[in-house]
């Protein structure tokens, strides 16, 4: 059933306080709106409702299509009589349908006093739509009515707001897909802060080691995308091995203190170098001796190989001479 305000029925009392009620009641009697306690319990209708998609049974009783469908789903008996009634036996009541569709109605949205997510101004909620027209045009009007409650189109947002406030809501909706201002990645507004804090490659972040600028004394700030290169190649607080690690110095110092460490430990590093040189000299001497021994072995093997070749040659000649004989 449609709960609307209608007007334009002739010969109806026009007292300001009773006009709406008497008008709708008159319409109800003209088009056969069902009434009475029994029907109210089974069909949820009242004298202030207007038939929607009127259907008529063979006894001339009129019902909303949706109401009678739900009613017959419980019990297939006419709500206004005792005869059996099936949904397939109902027919459209074109007279009532045309009469209802031609009723003059008001939109009068919003229908509730609930506050919208985008506007908390009390005076704004006293506004109502001033559209008037035929009932058959109401549905089309509601598709563009600025006071119609609509769901936010952004995925996962469950906000229901008036259409006129949709643009303002869209500006603050946490589920609106936006671009990161720095890296242009698409993400919902709800994720922007977390994205900037953890992931955005163009976000400027402080050096994780806390290195400071030599000019300003402030902690250096670097784009996240350049952070790895900074810590590996530039950061003064990155821990490095001593340049003389291969010589035996196992001290680790910050990059900014490497030169000082080398200068302060020059004598110790020189001793490590001397020790390494001595070790290398001994290794070189040993390798030289091994090389000489290998050369001698090569000469010996070469001579042995020559003798074997001569012996094979002599045996071959002897074989062919004996064969000719």
C-alpha positions as CSV (number, residue, x, y, z in Angstrom):
1,X,0.0,0.0,0.0
2,X,1.2,3.5,-0.7
3,X,1.1,6.1,2.1
4,X,0.8,9.4,0.3
5,X,-1.0,12.7,0.6
6,X,-3.6,13.1,-2.1
7,X,-5.7,16.1,-3.2
8,X,-8.0,17.1,-6.0
9,X,-11.1,14.9,-5.2
10,X,-14.3,16.9,-5.8
11,X,-16.9,17.5,-3.1
12,X,-14.5,16.9,-0.2
13,X,-14.5,18.9,3.0
14,X,-11.6,21.5,2.8
15,X,-11.1,22.3,6.5
16,X,-7.3,22.6,7.0
17,X,-7.2,20.1,9.8
18,X,-9.4,17.5,8.1
19,X,-8.6,17.9,4.4
20,X,-5.9,15.2,4.1
21,X,-7.8,12.6,6.1
22,X,-11.2,13.1,4.5
23,X,-9.7,13.3,1.1
24,X,-7.8,10.0,1.4
25,X,-10.8,8.4,3.1
26,X,-13.0,9.5,0.2
27,X,-10.5,8.1,-2.3
28,X,-10.5,4.8,-0.3
29,X,-14.2,4.5,-0.6
30,X,-14.2,5.3,-4.3
31,X,-11.6,2.7,-5.3
32,X,-12.4,0.0,-2.8
33,X,-9.5,0.1,-0.3
34,X,-9.9,-2.8,2.1
35,X,-10.6,-1.9,5.7
36,X,-11.5,-3.5,9.0
37,X,-9.6,-5.3,11.8
38,X,-9.4,-8.6,10.0
39,X,-7.8,-7.1,6.9
40,X,-5.5,-4.9,8.9
41,X,-4.1,-7.9,10.7
42,X,-3.5,-9.9,7.6
43,X,-2.6,-7.2,5.1
44,X,-1.2,-4.3,7.1
45,X,-3.5,-1.7,5.5
46,X,-5.4,1.2,6.8
47,X,-7.8,3.9,5.5
48,X,-4.9,6.2,5.0
49,X,-3.2,3.9,2.5
50,X,-3.7,4.1,-1.3
51,X,-3.8,1.0,-3.5
52,X,-0.7,0.1,-5.3
53,X,-1.0,-2.1,-8.4
54,X,-4.7,-2.8,-7.7
55,X,-5.9,-6.4,-8.2
56,X,-9.5,-7.5,-8.2
57,X,-11.0,-10.9,-7.3
58,X,-14.2,-12.3,-9.0
59,X,-16.3,-11.0,-6.1
60,X,-15.1,-7.4,-6.8
61,X,-12.8,-7.0,-3.8
62,X,-9.7,-4.9,-4.5
63,X,-6.3,-5.4,-3.0
64,X,-2.7,-4.2,-3.5
65,X,-0.8,-6.8,-5.6
66,X,1.9,-7.1,-3.0
67,X,-0.5,-7.3,0.0
68,X,-2.7,-10.0,-1.5
69,X,0.3,-12.0,-2.6
70,X,1.7,-12.1,0.9
71,X,-1.8,-12.8,2.3
72,X,-2.5,-15.7,0.0
73,X,0.9,-17.1,0.9
74,X,-0.5,-17.8,4.4
75,X,-4.1,-18.8,3.5
76,X,-5.8,-19.0,0.1
77,X,-9.1,-17.5,1.2
78,X,-10.3,-14.0,0.2
79,X,-9.6,-11.6,3.1
80,X,-12.9,-9.9,2.6
81,X,-15.0,-13.0,2.2
82,X,-15.0,-16.8,2.8
83,X,-14.5,-18.0,-0.8
84,X,-11.3,-19.7,-1.8
85,X,-9.0,-17.5,-3.7
86,X,-5.9,-18.2,-5.8
87,X,-3.4,-15.6,-7.0
88,X,-3.8,-16.7,-10.7
89,X,-7.5,-15.9,-10.5
90,X,-6.9,-12.2,-9.7
91,X,-7.1,-9.6,-12.5
92,X,-5.9,-6.0,-12.7
93,X,-8.5,-3.3,-11.8
94,X,-7.7,-0.8,-14.5
95,X,-10.4,1.6,-13.3
96,X,-8.9,1.8,-9.8
97,X,-5.3,1.8,-11.3
98,X,-6.0,4.8,-13.5
99,X,-7.8,6.6,-10.7
100,X,-5.0,6.1,-8.3
101,X,-2.3,7.0,-10.9
102,X,-4.1,10.3,-11.6
103,X,-4.3,11.4,-8.0
104,X,-2.5,14.6,-7.1
105,X,0.2,13.9,-4.5
106,X,2.9,15.6,-2.7
107,X,6.4,14.2,-2.3
108,X,7.0,15.5,1.2
109,X,10.4,13.8,1.7
110,X,12.2,13.2,4.0
111,X,9.7,10.9,5.7
112,X,11.8,10.5,8.9
113,X,13.6,12.8,11.2
114,X,16.8,10.8,11.3
115,X,20.0,12.8,10.9
116,X,22.1,12.4,7.8
117,X,25.7,11.5,7.9
118,X,26.7,14.7,6.0
119,X,24.5,17.3,7.7
120,X,23.6,17.9,11.4
121,X,21.9,21.3,10.9
122,X,18.5,21.0,12.7
123,X,16.9,23.7,10.4
124,X,18.0,21.9,7.3
125,X,16.1,18.8,8.4
126,X,12.9,20.8,8.6
127,X,13.1,21.2,4.8
128,X,10.9,19.0,2.7
129,X,10.5,18.4,-1.0
130,X,7.8,20.7,-2.5
131,X,7.2,18.6,-5.6
132,X,3.5,17.9,-6.5
133,X,2.2,15.9,-9.4
134,X,0.2,12.8,-10.4
135,X,0.9,9.6,-8.4
136,X,2.0,7.8,-11.6
137,X,4.9,10.3,-11.8
138,X,6.0,10.0,-8.2
139,X,8.3,7.1,-8.8
140,X,10.1,8.9,-11.6
141,X,10.4,12.0,-9.4
142,X,11.9,10.0,-6.6
143,X,14.7,8.9,-8.9
144,X,16.0,12.5,-8.8
145,X,14.4,13.9,-5.7
146,X,17.1,15.7,-3.7
147,X,15.4,14.5,-0.4
148,X,15.3,10.8,-1.4
149,X,17.4,8.6,0.9
150,X,20.1,6.8,-1.2
151,X,23.0,4.6,-0.4
152,X,26.5,5.9,-0.9
153,X,27.7,4.5,-4.2
154,X,31.2,3.8,-2.8
155,X,31.9,0.1,-2.3
156,X,31.6,-1.1,1.3
157,X,30.1,2.2,2.5
158,X,26.7,1.6,4.1
159,X,25.7,5.2,4.6
160,X,22.2,6.2,3.6
161,X,21.8,9.9,3.0
162,X,19.6,12.4,1.2
163,X,20.6,12.7,-2.5
164,X,21.1,16.5,-2.0
165,X,23.8,15.7,0.5
166,X,25.6,13.0,-1.5
167,X,28.2,15.4,-2.9
168,X,29.2,16.6,0.5
169,X,29.3,13.1,1.9
170,X,31.5,12.0,-1.0
171,X,34.1,14.5,0.0
172,X,34.5,12.8,3.4
173,X,33.5,9.2,2.7
174,X,36.2,6.9,4.0
175,X,35.4,4.4,1.2
176,X,35.9,6.9,-1.6
177,X,38.6,5.7,-4.1
178,X,41.2,8.5,-4.3
179,X,44.7,8.9,-5.5
180,X,47.7,9.2,-3.2
181,X,48.8,12.8,-3.7
182,X,52.5,11.7,-3.8
183,X,52.6,8.4,-5.7
184,X,49.2,8.5,-7.5
185,X,48.3,5.0,-6.3
186,X,44.6,4.4,-6.2
187,X,43.2,3.5,-2.7
188,X,40.2,4.2,-0.5
189,X,40.4,7.3,1.7
190,X,40.3,5.1,4.8
191,X,43.7,3.6,3.8
192,X,45.5,6.9,3.0
193,X,47.0,7.5,6.4
194,X,48.2,4.0,6.8
195,X,49.6,4.0,3.2
196,X,51.5,7.2,3.8
197,X,52.9,5.9,7.1
198,X,54.0,2.4,5.9
199,X,54.0,2.0,2.1
200,X,54.1,5.2,0.0
201,X,57.4,5.2,-2.0
202,X,57.3,9.0,-2.4
203,X,56.6,9.7,1.3
204,X,59.5,11.6,3.0
205,X,60.6,9.8,6.1
206,X,63.4,10.3,8.7
207,X,66.5,8.2,8.4
208,X,65.9,5.0,10.5
209,X,69.5,5.4,11.9
210,X,68.8,9.0,12.9
211,X,71.7,10.5,10.9
212,X,71.8,14.3,10.9
213,X,72.5,16.9,8.3
214,X,76.0,18.5,8.8
215,X,74.5,21.9,7.8
216,X,71.3,22.1,9.9
217,X,71.9,19.4,12.5
218,X,68.4,18.1,11.8
219,X,67.7,14.4,11.2
220,X,67.9,13.7,7.5
221,X,64.6,13.0,5.7
222,X,64.6,10.9,2.6
223,X,62.0,9.5,0.2
224,X,61.1,6.0,1.2
225,X,62.0,4.8,-2.3
226,X,65.6,6.1,-1.8
227,X,65.9,4.9,1.8
228,X,67.8,1.7,1.1
229,X,70.3,3.4,-1.1
230,X,70.8,6.1,1.6
231,X,71.5,3.6,4.3
232,X,73.9,1.5,2.2
233,X,75.9,4.3,0.6
234,X,75.4,7.6,2.4
235,X,74.1,7.3,6.0
236,X,76.7,8.4,8.5
237,X,75.3,6.2,11.2
238,X,75.4,3.0,9.2
239,X,77.6,0.4,10.9
240,X,80.6,-0.6,8.7
241,X,83.5,-3.0,9.1
242,X,87.0,-1.5,9.5
243,X,88.8,-1.2,6.1
244,X,91.5,-3.4,7.6
245,X,89.2,-6.3,8.3
246,X,91.0,-8.6,5.9
247,X,94.2,-7.8,7.8
248,X,92.6,-8.8,11.1
249,X,90.9,-5.7,12.6
250,X,87.4,-6.8,13.6
251,X,86.2,-3.4,14.9
252,X,82.8,-2.1,13.5
253,X,82.2,1.6,13.5
254,X,79.7,4.1,12.1
255,X,80.5,5.4,8.6
256,X,81.0,8.9,9.9
257,X,83.8,7.6,12.3
258,X,85.6,5.3,9.9
259,X,88.4,7.9,9.1
260,X,88.9,8.7,12.7
261,X,89.2,5.0,13.6
262,X,91.8,4.5,10.9
263,X,93.8,7.4,12.0
264,X,93.6,6.6,15.7
265,X,94.7,3.0,15.1
266,X,97.3,3.6,12.4
267,X,100.1,1.8,14.2
268,X,98.0,-1.2,15.0
269,X,96.8,-1.4,11.4
270,X,100.5,-1.2,10.2
271,X,101.4,-4.0,12.5
272,X,98.6,-6.1,11.1
273,X,99.8,-5.2,7.6
274,X,103.4,-6.2,8.4
275,X,102.2,-9.4,9.9
276,X,100.2,-10.1,6.8
277,X,103.2,-9.2,4.6
278,X,105.4,-11.6,6.5
279,X,102.9,-14.3,6.2
280,X,102.5,-13.7,2.5
281,X,106.3,-13.8,2.1
282,X,106.5,-17.1,3.8
283,X,103.7,-18.4,1.6
284,X,105.4,-17.1,-1.5
285,X,108.7,-18.8,-0.5
286,X,106.8,-22.1,0.0
287,X,105.0,-21.7,-3.3
288,X,108.4,-21.0,-5.0
289,X,109.9,-24.2,-3.7
290,X,106.8,-26.1,-4.7
291,X,107.0,-24.6,-8.2
292,X,110.7,-25.7,-8.5
293,X,109.9,-29.2,-7.4
294,X,107.0,-29.3,-10.0
295,X,109.4,-28.2,-12.7
296,X,111.9,-30.9,-11.8
297,X,109.1,-33.5,-11.9
298,X,108.0,-32.2,-15.3
299,X,111.6,-32.6,-16.7
300,X,111.8,-36.1,-15.3
301,X,108.5,-37.1,-16.8
302,X,109.5,-35.6,-20.1
303,X,112.7,-37.6,-20.2
304,X,110.9,-40.8,-19.2
305,X,108.4,-40.2,-22.0
306,X,111.2,-39.8,-24.5
307,X,112.8,-43.0,-23.6
308,X,109.5,-44.8,-23.8
309,X,108.9,-43.5,-27.3
310,X,112.4,-44.7,-28.4
311,X,111.7,-48.1,-27.0
312,X,108.4,-48.4,-28.7
313,X,110.0,-47.3,-32.0
314,X,112.7,-50.0,-31.8
315,X,110.2,-52.7,-31.0
316,X,108.2,-51.7,-34.0
317,X,111.1,-51.8,-36.4
318,X,112.1,-55.3,-35.1
319,X,108.5,-56.5,-35.6
320,X,108.4,-55.6,-39.3
321,X,111.8,-57.0,-40.0
322,X,110.9,-60.4,-38.5
323,X,107.6,-60.4,-40.5
324,X,109.5,-59.9,-43.8
325,X,111.7,-62.9,-43.1
